[in-house]
């Protein structure tokens, strides 16, 4: 995870890995966010898609929105998922990309990667690969993908500008970004923004909406659609308080290469 002058990024990385290790290994435990199929369906995932992918991947799903309509993945396209976790969104993307396409998931947590690879092999998703990587330093060549997706992950990065620069680098001409993430209507206080515990709780890294879209566009992409995800519900008292004070919320957006 990239460096930041005011945030203890090493502590943040340890805490994020610890949380998502538990999500992979014990998805039925209580977290500061929801998980599982009920959440996925409420956010908009079609039950018919969920029925075709490994149940254990759905159990560990911890996304914050639905954006596959924005991604509009076609047969034969190559897709990259940033922060792929136990693989649910990768498997859904593989349904859309078909046998002539491919989907690559990147994640920094070993337990998530191990689970995703096991589920891929057991279910026979031959067009799917998973790689260990930070989303600020993607291990892929320029112009490698038609679509980049991500769900509730980029808010955890202390270097969002680098994330979107990497997205712009790996997208082919005419490519698109479709993501869901946690943002805020007002800028967070410095006390929140420098607290690794609150970052790991998906609060401290919530960028103000206009700042977030400006960062995307500075990287060379054009934001074409942004919508709130009112079906997403915060569960922790910290998150509910931030929602009330700063307008922290879930959004989905689409951007294209210029």
Phi and psi in degrees as a GROMACS rama.xvg file:
@    title "Ramachandran Plot"
@    xaxis  label "Phi"
@    yaxis  label "Psi"
@TYPE xy
-69.7894  161.044  UNK-2
-80.412  153.662  UNK-3
-143.448  140.948  UNK-4
-66.5098  -35.7368  UNK-5
-107.509  -6.86802  UNK-6
-114.087  135.63  UNK-7
-77.2102  89.0122  UNK-8
-71.9522  -26.6035  UNK-9
-67.5007  -41.7269  UNK-10
-64.0587  -42.1508  UNK-11
-59.4499  -46.3546  UNK-12
-61.2393  -42.9358  UNK-13
-60.4212  -43.6531  UNK-14
-70.1851  -40.4477  UNK-15
-64.7675  -44.6183  UNK-16
-61.9667  -39.391  UNK-17
-63.3141  -42.9283  UNK-18
-63.2294  -48.9948  UNK-19
-79.7785  -16.6505  UNK-20
-63.919  -42.8924  UNK-21
-66.3448  -38.6523  UNK-22
-60.6869  -39.3243  UNK-23
-70.1656  -43.9479  UNK-24
-91.0455  -31.5035  UNK-25
-136.422  67.1681  UNK-26
-65.1808  -15.8511  UNK-27
-83.5803  -5.63249  UNK-28
-69.8859  165.884  UNK-29
-87.8908  133.112  UNK-30
-123.686  179.623  UNK-31
-83.7458  11.6243  UNK-32
-147.417  164.344  UNK-33
-81.7788  159.582  UNK-34
-141.359  164.24  UNK-35
98.8952  -176.485  UNK-36
-67.3898  -40.1003  UNK-37
-58.3736  -42.3845  UNK-38
-61.917  -48.5803  UNK-39
-57.8483  -45.34  UNK-40
-66.7733  -38.1745  UNK-41
-65.4029  -32.8086  UNK-42
-75.3727  -17.3998  UNK-43
124.331  1.82163  UNK-44
-67.8999  127.412  UNK-45
-64.8281  129.779  UNK-46
-54.1175  -32.5933  UNK-47
-63.1334  -35.6036  UNK-48
-69.8753  -44.6617  UNK-49
-63.0034  -31.7963  UNK-50
-67.5702  -17.2956  UNK-51
-101.021  2.00423  UNK-52
-122.582  164.73  UNK-53
-59.7804  130.98  UNK-54
-60.7605  -37.3237  UNK-55
-65.648  -28.5531  UNK-56
-68.9102  -39.2493  UNK-57
-66.5365  -37.9801  UNK-58
-56.8957  -36.2915  UNK-59
-95.806  10.9666  UNK-60
-67.93  129.068  UNK-61
-134.258  35.7813  UNK-62
-75.005  173.331  UNK-63
-122.031  0.912587  UNK-64
-171.332  -179.253  UNK-65
-124.134  130.487  UNK-66
-140.433  13.9652  UNK-67
-70.0753  -24.3733  UNK-68
-67.8508  -34.5301  UNK-69
-73.4127  -36.0089  UNK-70
-67.2048  -37.4874  UNK-71
49.1195  52.8599  UNK-72
-70.2855  130.859  UNK-73
-106.947  158.65  UNK-74
-52.4633  131.025  UNK-75
91.0726  -3.07675  UNK-76
-84.4379  156.358  UNK-77
-103.938  127.904  UNK-78
-123.893  141.966  UNK-79
-120.862  131.197  UNK-80
-111.82  119.327  UNK-81
-87.1922  118.256  UNK-82
74.9697  60.2558  UNK-83
-79.1401  -10.1914  UNK-84
57.075  -135.643  UNK-85
-84.2359  4.9138  UNK-86
102.457  4.39438  UNK-87
-58.6424  -49.4089  UNK-88
-67.2328  -32.2084  UNK-89
-62.1084  -44.6897  UNK-90
-67.1971  -39.0054  UNK-91
-63.215  -43.7174  UNK-92
-61.568  -37.0174  UNK-93
-64.1163  -32.4993  UNK-94
-61.3824  -38.2785  UNK-95
-78.6637  -38.4873  UNK-96
-75.8084  -23.3027  UNK-97
72.3443  -175.46  UNK-98
-68.908  -22.6213  UNK-99
-91.9783  -3.34451  UNK-100
-104.44  -172.123  UNK-101
-149.807  155.034  UNK-102
-135.511  130.14  UNK-103
-117.058  128.824  UNK-104
-108.873  137.413  UNK-105
-120.237  141.101  UNK-106
-155.676  156.865  UNK-107
-102.765  -3.59221  UNK-108
-102.554  117.905  UNK-109
-58.1141  -41.5635  UNK-110
-66.3102  -37.1322  UNK-111
-65.5243  -44.8855  UNK-112
-62.5841  -42.9947  UNK-113
-61.7834  -43.5227  UNK-114
-64.6394  -44.4139  UNK-115
-62.4346  -42.446  UNK-116
-66.6103  -39.2923  UNK-117
-63.0672  -45.0497  UNK-118
-65.1102  -38.8322  UNK-119
-59.2169  -47.9192  UNK-120
-66.1251  -42.2053  UNK-121
-65.6721  -35.7469  UNK-122
-90.2199  -8.99535  UNK-123
75.5709  33.9264  UNK-124
-83.1644  87.227  UNK-125
-76.0649  -15.6804  UNK-126
-95.4766  8.22659  UNK-127
-107.621  135.89  UNK-128
-132.388  151.901  UNK-129
-126.304  134.788  UNK-130
-128.253  145.22  UNK-131
-82.3762  126.618  UNK-132
-169.347  153.185  UNK-133
-84.107  145.733  UNK-134
-74.7201  -12.0698  UNK-135
-83.373  -11.48  UNK-136
-141.139  80.566  UNK-137
-78.6737  134.044  UNK-138
-87.6263  47.897  UNK-139
-135.845  153.999  UNK-140
-71.006  165.827  UNK-141
-59.7477  153.326  UNK-142
53.3208  46.8968  UNK-143
-99.8225  -19.5134  UNK-144
-133.331  150.117  UNK-145
-87.0592  -30.5656  UNK-146
-140.516  137.231  UNK-147
-117.39  131.761  UNK-148
-124.206  161.244  UNK-149
-166.628  148.56  UNK-150
-138.45  103.075  UNK-151
69.0219  29.0594  UNK-152
-118.063  -42.1827  UNK-153
-63.0137  -28.4227  UNK-154
-61.554  -21.6783  UNK-155
-81.4474  -8.6652  UNK-156
-86.9641  135.531  UNK-157
-84.1432  -3.72834  UNK-158
-131.841  66.4838  UNK-159
-63.5557  -31.1274  UNK-160
-61.6111  -40.8544  UNK-161
-67.2515  -36.6829  UNK-162
-59.0343  -49.8373  UNK-163
-73.2096  -28.6137  UNK-164
-64.2673  -39.7108  UNK-165
-66.1249  -39.8259  UNK-166
-58.6368  -48.0918  UNK-167
-62.521  -34.8171  UNK-168
-67.32  -42.6487  UNK-169
-87.5246  -13.3907  UNK-170
-77.6886  140.983  UNK-171
-77.1353  161.459  UNK-172
-54.4594  132.509  UNK-173
84.4653  2.57062  UNK-174
-75.6655  170.192  UNK-175
-143.696  153.619  UNK-176
-112.721  130.448  UNK-177
-135.25  116.467  UNK-178
-140.897  159.499  UNK-179
-121.412  143.372  UNK-180
-159.047  169.493  UNK-181
-97.8732  119.845  UNK-182
-125.357  -179.825  UNK-183
-136.127  151.034  UNK-184
-76.3584  -35.1611  UNK-185
-114.531  154.178  UNK-186
-67.9828  137.804  UNK-187
-73.1587  155.901  UNK-188
-69.2365  157.274  UNK-189
-62.0391  -33.3967  UNK-190
-61.2971  -36.8783  UNK-191
-76.019  -42.6246  UNK-192
-68.3781  -18.9974  UNK-193
-106.887  11.9462  UNK-194
-101.544  108.495  UNK-195
-62.2121  -33.8568  UNK-196
-61.2712  -42.2856  UNK-197
-73.244  -29.6163  UNK-198
-63.9789  -46.6131  UNK-199
-63.5642  -23.9973  UNK-200
-87.0432  12.1831  UNK-201
65.8034  27.9014  UNK-202
-113.826  -52.2152  UNK-203
-61.5686  -25.8589  UNK-204
-94.9656  9.87298  UNK-205
-73.8093  103.731  UNK-206
-74.027  147.249  UNK-207
-63.1165  141.395  UNK-208
-54.2559  -50.5124  UNK-209
-65.9639  -37.1574  UNK-210
-63.51  -39.6171  UNK-211
-64.3783  -49.1542  UNK-212
-67.6876  -33.5552  UNK-213
-63.6752  -40.167  UNK-214
-62.0989  -41.1355  UNK-215
-60.9285  -45.388  UNK-216
-72.5954  -31.8435  UNK-217
-64.9961  -25.8646  UNK-218
-77.1633  -10.2115  UNK-219
110.005  12.4553  UNK-220
-109.793  161.434  UNK-221
-119.736  116.083  UNK-222
-73.6556  124.262  UNK-223
-112.329  -18.3979  UNK-224
-154.503  139.534  UNK-225
-146.255  132.375  UNK-226
-142.556  150.343  UNK-227
-78.0797  148.207  UNK-228
-106.99  83.8251  UNK-229
-67.6907  -17.766  UNK-230
-76.3909  -14.5549  UNK-231
-80.9153  132.645  UNK-232
-120.977  131.746  UNK-233
-80.0376  141.094  UNK-234
-108.06  -31.8792  UNK-235
-82.0604  154.062  UNK-236
-65.0964  -36.1895  UNK-237
-59.5856  -46.1187  UNK-238
-67.9241  -40.27  UNK-239
-63.385  -38.4704  UNK-240
-65.4608  -41.8839  UNK-241
-65.6652  -35.253  UNK-242
-62.1181  -43.4239  UNK-243
-69.896  -42.0789  UNK-244
-80.558  -43.23  UNK-245
-114.44  -0.633149  UNK-246
70.2603  34.8189  UNK-247
-65.8739  132.052  UNK-248
-156.708  167.98  UNK-249
-95.1419  137.566  UNK-250
-134.464  159.121  UNK-251
-123.008  145.585  UNK-252
-147.044  161.469  UNK-253
-126.797  140.128  UNK-254
-138.95  152.881  UNK-255
-123.266  158.365  UNK-256
-67.2815  149.317  UNK-257
